[in-house]
Amino acid sequence: MTLFRSKVWSPVDIALLKWSCVFFGMVVGAYLYAFIKAYVWVFVSVAILLGIKPTVSYLGADQAGQ
């Protein structure tokens, strides 16, 4: 059994995975509330920085093929 393999996910599988991640994040956020609140701008900045590359890749995909 390989850990990394290609798989076509069904919409139900994707939705269940996303909801499980949301609930896991809620639990972790409840335990780490004081730490997160103290460094909220750091977390917001990191989230924005991590989102730049996928956004550029998605929006620039039309021009890459030309």
LUMROPA-979041 format. One record per atom (N, C-alpha, C, CB): residue in one letter; x negated, y, z negated. Coordinates in steps of 0.05 Angstrom, whole numbers, padded with zeros to 5 digits, always signed. Glycine has a CB too. Layout:
// residues N
AXYZ/...
***
This chain:
// residues 66
M-00017-00024+00000/M+00000+00000+00000/M-00018+00025+00000/M+00019+00000-00024/T-00014+00042+00020/T-00029+00067+00021/T-00014+00090+00009/T-00037+00073+00050/L-00028+00108-00004/L-00015+00131-00017/L-00007+00151+00004/L-00034+00143-00037/F-00025+00156+00023/F-00019+00176+00044/F-00012+00162+00070/F-00044+00195+00048/R+00013+00165+00077/R+00022+00154+00103/R+00044+00171+00114/R+00032+00124+00099/S+00049+00170+00139/S+00069+00186+00152/S+00096+00173+00147/S+00064+00188+00182/K+00116+00190+00141/K+00143+00180+00136/K+00162+00202+00145/K+00147+00173+00106/V+00184+00194+00157/V+00205+00212+00164/V+00225+00211+00140/V+00219+00205+00191/W+00228+00234+00127/W+00245+00236+00103/W+00274+00242+00112/W+00235+00258+00084/S+00293+00229+00100/S+00321+00235+00105/S+00328+00261+00090/S+00340+00211+00097/P+00348+00275+00099/P+00357+00300+00085/P+00364+00295+00056/P+00380+00312+00099/V+00376+00271+00050/V+00383+00265+00022/V+00358+00261+00005/V+00400+00239+00021/D+00337+00248+00016/D+00312+00245+00001/D+00299+00272-00004/D+00293+00227+00017/I+00299+00289+00015/I+00287+00316+00012/I+00302+00332-00010/I+00287+00332+00038/A+00329+00331-00008/A+00345+00345-00028/A+00341+00334-00056/A+00375+00343-00021/L+00339+00308-00059/L+00335+00296-00086/L+00307+00303-00096/L+00338+00266-00084/L+00287+00303-00079/L+00260+00311-00087/L+00259+00340-00096/L+00240+00306-00065/K+00272+00358-00081/K+00273+00386-00089/K+00287+00390-00115/K+00286+00402-00067/W+00309+00377-00120/W+00324+00380-00145/W+00308+00369-00168/W+00351+00367-00143/S+00294+00347-00164/S+00278+00336-00186/S+00255+00355-00193/S+00267+00308-00179/C+00243+00368-00173/C+00222+00388-00178/C+00233+00412-00193/C+00209+00397-00152/V+00258+00421-00186/V+00270+00444-00199/V+00275+00437-00229/V+00297+00451-00186/F+00286+00414-00234/F+00291+00406-00262/F+00265+00402-00278/F+00308+00381-00263/F+00245+00391-00265/F+00219+00388-00279/F+00207+00416-00285/F+00200+00372-00261/G+00210+00434-00266/G+00200+00462-00271/G+00215+00476-00293/G+00203+00478-00246/M+00241+00470-00296/M+00257+00482-00318/M+00247+00472-00345/M+00286+00476-00314/V+00241+00446-00346/V+00231+00435-00372/V+00204+00446-00379/V+00230+00404-00370/V+00186+00447-00359/V+00159+00458-00364/V+00161+00487-00372/V+00141+00453-00340/G+00178+00502-00358/G+00181+00530-00364/G+00192+00535-00391/G+00199+00543-00343/A+00209+00518-00401/A+00220+00521-00428/A+00199+00517-00449/A+00243+00501-00433/Y+00180+00498-00444/Y+00159+00493-00463/Y+00137+00515-00462/Y+00147+00466-00459/L+00132+00526-00439/L+00111+00545-00435/L+00121+00574-00433/L+00095+00538-00411/Y+00144+00580-00444/Y+00156+00606-00441/Y+00138+00629-00449/Y+00182+00607-00456/A+00126+00628-00473/A+00110+00650-00483/A+00085+00654-00466/A+00102+00644-00512/F+00073+00632-00457/F+00049+00635-00440/F+00056+00647-00413/F+00036+00607-00436/I+00078+00638-00401/I+00086+00648-00375/I+00094+00678-00377/I+00110+00632-00364/K+00108+00685-00398/K+00116+00713-00402/K+00092+00731-00405/K+00135+00715-00426/A+00072+00722-00419/A+00048+00739-00423/A+00033+00744-00397/A+00030+00725-00444/Y+00033+00725-00379/Y+00018+00727-00354/Y+00036+00727-00329/Y-00002+00705-00352/V+00060+00739-00331/V+00079+00737-00309/V+00068+00749-00283/V+00105+00752-00317/W+00054+00771-00285/W+00043+00784-00260/W+00022+00767-00247/W+00032+00812-00266/V+00007+00752-00263/V-00013+00734-00251/V+00002+00712-00235/V-00031+00721-00273/F+00022+00700-00247/F+00037+00679-00233/F+00052+00690-00208/F+00058+00667-00252/V+00062+00714-00210/V+00075+00726-00186/V+00055+00731-00164/V+00090+00752-00194/S+00031+00741-00172/S+00010+00746-00152/S+00001+00721-00139/S-00013+00761-00165/V-00003+00700-00154/V-00012+00674-00143/V+00010+00663-00125/V-00018+00654-00166/A+00035+00665-00133/A+00056+00655-00116/A+00057+00669-00089/A+00084+00658-00130/I+00053+00695-00089/I+00053+00711-00064/I+00029+00703-00047/I+00052+00741-00070/L+00005+00701-00060/L-00019+00694-00045/L-00016+00666-00032/L-00043+00695-00063/L-00005+00647-00047/L-00002+00620-00036/L+00019+00619-00014/L+00006+00601-00059/G+00038+00638-00014/G+00059+00638+00007/G+00051+00652+00032/G+00083+00651-00004/I+00028+00666+00032/I+00020+00681+00056/I+00013+00663+00079/I-00004+00700+00049/K-00004+00643+00074/K-00013+00625+00095/K+00010+00610+00109/K-00033+00605+00084/P+00028+00597+00094/P+00050+00584+00108/P+00068+00603+00124/P+00067+00568+00088/T+00071+00627+00113/T+00088+00647+00127/T+00075+00655+00153/T+00093+00672+00109/V+00049+00661+00152/V+00034+00668+00177/V+00035+00645+00197/V+00006+00677+00170/S+00031+00621+00187/S+00031+00598+00205/S+00059+00594+00218/S+00023+00572+00190/Y+00080+00598+00202/Y+00107+00595+00212/Y+00114+00617+00232/Y+00127+00594+00190/L+00108+00642+00225/L+00116+00664+00242/L+00098+00666+00266/L+00116+00690+00227/G+00073+00657+00264/G+00054+00659+00286/G+00054+00635+00304/G+00027+00663+00275/A+00071+00615+00299/A+00071+00590+00314/A+00079+00595+00343/A+00090+00570+00302/D+00097+00615+00348/D+00105+00621+00376/D+00083+00632+00392/D+00129+00640+00375/Q+00066+00647+00381/Q+00044+00660+00396/Q+00020+00641+00399/Q+00035+00686+00382/A+00017+00622+00382/A-00006+00604+00384/A-00006+00587+00409/A-00007+00586+00359/G+00017+00580+00419/G+00019+00563+00442/G+00016+00578+00468/G+00045+00549+00442/Q+00015+00604+00468/Q+00013+00620+00492/Q-00014+00623+00503/Q+00025+00647+00488/
***
